[in-house]
């Protein structure tokens, strides 16, 4: 049931993951699950940034 999240929502979730992993004593399984989720979010954010960069370059080139 993965919904398409906005960029800002993904960034907020990533911040929550980092805070949770930094401030709480988690089991190894929980730590791994959060790490995997965070890693996927990072990849999604990088992809979105690259797509935005490409759009901006196209706009600049069309002037």
N, C-alpha and C positions, 0 to 999 in steps of 0.2 A: 504494500500500500504506500508506495513512494510517490508523493506529490511533487510537482515541479515547484521548487522554492525560488523566491526572488534572490538576487545576488546579495542584497542586504541581509536577508533572513539566513542565508548560508553563512555569511560572515559572522553574524550574531551567534549562530549555533557553534561555529568553530571557536569563538571566544569562550562560550560556555564549556566546551570540551576541554580547552586549555586550562580554564580556571578549575574545573572539577579535578583534572588530573594533577594539578599543582597543589591543590589545597586539601584533598581528601586521601585517606588511605583506602585504596581500592584493591580488590582481589586481582590476581593476574588475568583472569578471564575478562573481568570488567575493563581493566586497563587495555587489553588487546582489542576488545570490541570498540572502545572509544578511540583508540589509535587508528583502527581501520576506518571508522566513520570519519574521523578528522582527515585522514589521508585522502579519502574519496572526495570530501568537500573541497580540499585544497586543489585537487585535479580539476574539479568542476569550476572552481573560481578562476584558475589559470586559463582554462578553455574560454570562459566567458570574457575574461580580460583580453585575450588574444583576438576573439571575434570583434570586440569593441574597437580594439586597435586597428584591425583591418578595415572596419567601417569608416573610422576617422581618416585613415590614409586614403580611402577611395573618395571621400568628400573633399579632402585637400587637393588631391590630384585632379578632380573634376573642375576646379576653379580656374 
